[in-house]
Amino acid sequence: MREIVFDTETTGLDPKTGDRITELGCVEVIDCIPTGRTFHTWVNPQRDVPDEVVKITGLTTEFLKDKPLFEEIAQDFVEFVGDAVMVAHNAPFDRGFINMELARLGIDIYPDDRFKDTARIARAKFPGSYVSLDALCKRFDISLETRNVHGALIDAKLLAEVYLELTGGRTQVLDLSGKGAESSGEGKVSFPARPARPRALASRLKDEERAAHSAFVDEMGENALWKVLTLN
């Protein structure tokens, strides 16, 4: 299944009061495995970025002023997402900003059921524990060396690793069930079931080993498991 793990950086917390997206990062995953395809852009929010937000994202008004407007990257973003499920940490926040930007342009917004919230998944899996992205990275021993500030693509890549852990993806990558599960051909390895041997392998027991085993079974009486199974 194709999904898009994504993150946004914004000028504030509420799109309804005029806050806008400043950065957008997406990572394509298939069967929970990153494919290497990404989408990333900075966005001119057409408004000043508050100092307290700059301290978190490192994105200043000056840096963003010559970056593309959302309307200039919207089509590329929509095409990259396609019909995939969208995965985000605290998804209602990111969904609100994405849909606000799309609605401003008259583009169909994404319905709620297109989104998966990794924070919600983590809270159900680890009740009572901190489920911030940092906390989950530490729990799953995912390196945070690249994360000196909150960056949309950096965070999306980290979230893709967290999502893989949350969904048990690492154990799903290899299908060792022997049932010959189908593979998407992209990121998932499966092994077809082997047919039965046309001819059984010859026994490698030596005569003295066979005799010693028979003597051992005889000592256990007529109800010995080996005799019961042999008779049946």
C-alpha positions as CSV (number, residue, x, y, z in Angstrom):
1,M,0.0,0.0,0.0
2,R,1.3,3.4,-0.9
3,E,1.3,6.1,1.8
4,I,2.7,9.6,2.1
5,V,4.4,10.5,5.4
6,F,4.5,14.2,5.7
7,D,5.1,17.2,7.9
8,T,4.5,21.0,7.7
9,E,6.2,24.0,9.3
10,T,4.0,27.0,9.8
11,T,4.0,30.6,11.0
12,G,1.8,29.7,14.0
13,L,-0.8,27.3,15.3
14,D,-4.1,28.3,13.7
15,P,-4.8,28.5,10.0
16,K,-8.1,30.1,10.8
17,T,-6.3,33.2,12.2
18,G,-4.1,33.7,9.2
19,D,-1.2,31.4,9.9
20,R,0.3,29.9,6.8
21,I,2.6,27.0,5.7
22,T,6.3,27.9,5.5
23,E,7.7,24.4,4.6
24,L,6.3,21.1,3.4
25,G,8.1,17.8,3.4
26,C,6.8,14.4,2.2
27,V,8.2,10.9,2.1
28,E,6.7,8.1,0.0
29,V,6.4,4.7,1.7
30,I,5.1,1.5,0.2
31,D,4.1,-1.3,2.7
32,C,5.6,1.0,5.4
33,I,9.0,1.0,3.7
34,P,10.4,4.4,2.3
35,T,11.0,4.2,-1.4
36,G,13.5,7.1,-1.6
37,R,11.0,9.4,-3.3
38,T,10.4,12.7,-1.5
39,F,8.8,16.0,-2.1
40,H,10.1,19.1,-0.3
41,T,9.6,22.9,-0.7
42,W,9.8,26.0,1.3
43,V,6.9,28.4,0.9
44,N,6.5,32.1,1.1
45,P,3.7,32.6,3.7
46,Q,3.1,36.2,2.6
47,R,3.3,37.3,6.2
48,D,6.0,37.8,8.8
49,V,7.3,34.8,10.8
50,P,7.2,35.5,14.6
51,D,10.5,35.4,16.4
52,E,9.3,32.5,18.7
53,V,8.6,30.4,15.6
54,V,12.0,31.3,14.0
55,K,13.6,29.8,17.1
56,I,11.9,26.5,16.5
57,T,12.1,26.2,12.7
58,G,15.0,28.5,11.8
59,L,12.9,29.9,8.9
60,T,12.9,33.7,8.9
61,T,10.8,36.2,7.0
62,E,13.9,37.3,5.0
63,F,14.7,33.7,4.0
64,L,11.2,32.9,2.8
65,K,10.4,36.1,0.9
66,D,11.8,34.8,-2.4
67,K,10.4,31.2,-2.0
68,P,7.5,30.1,-4.1
69,L,3.9,30.8,-3.1
70,F,1.8,27.8,-2.1
71,E,-0.2,28.3,-5.3
72,E,3.0,27.7,-7.3
73,I,3.7,24.3,-5.7
74,A,0.2,23.1,-5.1
75,Q,-0.2,21.1,-8.2
76,D,3.2,19.4,-7.8
77,F,2.2,18.5,-4.2
78,V,-1.2,17.2,-5.2
79,E,0.3,15.0,-8.0
80,F,3.0,13.6,-5.6
81,V,0.4,12.6,-3.0
82,G,-2.0,11.1,-5.6
83,D,-4.6,8.9,-4.0
84,A,-2.3,7.8,-1.2
85,V,-3.2,7.7,2.5
86,M,-1.5,10.6,4.3
87,V,0.4,10.0,7.5
88,A,1.4,12.7,10.0
89,H,2.2,13.2,13.7
90,N,-0.7,15.1,15.2
91,A,-2.4,14.8,11.9
92,P,-5.4,17.2,12.6
93,F,-2.8,20.1,12.8
94,D,-1.2,19.4,9.5
95,R,-4.5,18.5,7.8
96,G,-5.9,21.8,8.9
97,F,-3.1,23.8,7.2
98,I,-3.0,21.7,4.1
99,N,-6.7,21.9,3.6
100,M,-6.7,25.6,4.3
101,E,-4.1,26.2,1.6
102,L,-6.0,24.0,-0.9
103,A,-9.3,25.6,-0.2
104,R,-7.8,29.1,-0.8
105,L,-7.0,27.9,-4.3
106,G,-10.3,26.2,-5.0
107,I,-8.8,22.8,-4.9
108,D,-10.7,19.9,-3.4
109,I,-9.6,19.4,0.2
110,Y,-8.6,16.0,1.7
111,P,-11.3,14.2,3.7
112,D,-10.5,13.2,7.3
113,D,-10.4,9.5,6.4
114,R,-7.4,10.1,4.2
115,F,-5.2,10.7,7.2
116,K,-3.5,8.5,9.8
117,D,-2.3,10.1,13.0
118,T,0.9,8.5,14.4
119,A,0.5,10.3,17.7
120,R,-2.8,8.6,18.1
121,I,-1.4,5.3,17.2
122,A,1.5,5.8,19.7
123,R,-0.9,6.8,22.5
124,A,-2.9,3.6,22.0
125,K,0.3,1.5,21.9
126,F,2.1,3.2,24.8
127,P,-0.6,4.6,27.1
128,G,0.7,7.1,29.6
129,S,4.0,7.6,27.8
130,Y,5.3,10.7,26.0
131,V,4.5,10.4,22.3
132,S,6.3,13.4,20.8
133,L,8.4,12.7,17.7
134,D,11.5,13.1,19.8
135,A,10.3,10.7,22.5
136,L,9.4,8.1,19.9
137,C,12.7,8.4,18.2
138,K,14.5,7.8,21.5
139,R,12.2,4.8,22.3
140,F,13.0,3.2,18.9
141,D,16.7,4.2,19.0
142,I,16.3,6.4,15.9
143,S,19.2,8.9,15.6
144,L,18.3,12.6,16.0
145,E,21.7,13.9,14.9
146,T,20.3,15.6,11.8
147,R,17.6,17.4,13.8
148,N,19.1,20.7,15.1
149,V,15.8,22.5,14.2
150,H,12.3,21.4,13.2
151,G,12.5,20.9,9.5
152,A,9.6,19.5,7.5
153,L,11.6,17.0,5.4
154,I,13.9,16.0,8.3
155,D,10.9,15.4,10.5
156,A,9.0,13.5,7.7
157,K,12.0,11.1,7.3
158,L,12.2,10.6,11.0
159,L,8.4,10.0,11.2
160,A,8.7,7.4,8.4
161,E,11.1,5.4,10.6
162,V,8.8,5.8,13.6
163,Y,5.8,4.8,11.6
164,L,7.6,1.6,10.4
165,E,8.3,0.7,14.1
166,L,4.7,1.6,15.2
167,T,3.1,-0.6,12.6
168,G,5.5,-3.6,13.1
169,G,6.7,-3.0,9.6
170,R,10.2,-4.4,10.1
171,T,8.7,-7.8,10.9
172,Q,6.4,-7.5,7.9
173,V,9.2,-6.8,5.4
174,L,10.2,-10.5,5.2
175,D,7.3,-12.9,4.7
176,L,8.6,-16.1,6.2
177,S,5.2,-17.7,6.6
178,G,5.8,-20.2,3.8
179,K,2.4,-19.2,2.3
180,G,3.9,-17.4,-0.7
181,A,2.4,-14.0,0.1
182,E,2.2,-11.6,-2.9
183,S,4.8,-8.9,-3.0
184,S,4.3,-5.4,-4.3
185,G,7.7,-5.5,-5.8
186,E,8.6,-2.3,-4.1
187,G,10.3,-2.6,-0.7
188,K,8.8,-5.9,0.4
189,V,10.5,-9.3,0.1
190,S,8.5,-12.5,0.1
191,F,9.4,-16.1,-0.4
192,P,7.0,-18.5,-2.3
193,A,6.0,-21.7,-0.6
194,R,8.2,-24.7,-1.6
195,P,6.5,-27.8,-3.1
196,A,6.9,-31.1,-1.3
197,R,9.9,-33.2,-2.3
198,P,9.0,-35.8,-5.0
199,R,11.1,-38.4,-3.1
200,A,11.8,-38.5,0.6
201,L,15.5,-38.2,1.7
202,A,17.1,-41.4,2.7
203,S,17.5,-41.9,6.5
204,R,21.0,-41.1,7.8
205,L,20.5,-43.2,11.1
206,K,23.1,-45.8,11.7
207,D,22.1,-49.3,12.7
208,E,23.6,-49.0,16.2
209,E,21.7,-45.7,16.7
210,R,18.5,-47.3,15.6
211,A,19.0,-50.2,18.0
212,A,19.9,-48.0,20.9
213,H,16.7,-46.0,20.3
214,S,14.5,-49.1,20.2
215,A,16.0,-50.3,23.4
216,F,15.4,-47.0,25.1
217,V,11.7,-47.0,23.9
218,D,11.2,-50.6,25.1
219,E,12.3,-49.6,28.6
220,M,9.4,-47.1,28.7
221,G,6.7,-49.8,28.3
222,E,3.9,-50.4,25.8
223,N,2.4,-46.9,26.3
224,A,5.6,-45.1,25.1
225,L,4.7,-42.2,22.9
226,W,6.9,-43.4,20.0
227,K,5.0,-46.8,20.0
228,V,1.6,-45.2,20.1
229,L,2.4,-42.9,17.2
230,T,3.9,-45.7,15.2
231,L,0.8,-47.9,15.7
232,N,-1.4,-45.0,14.6
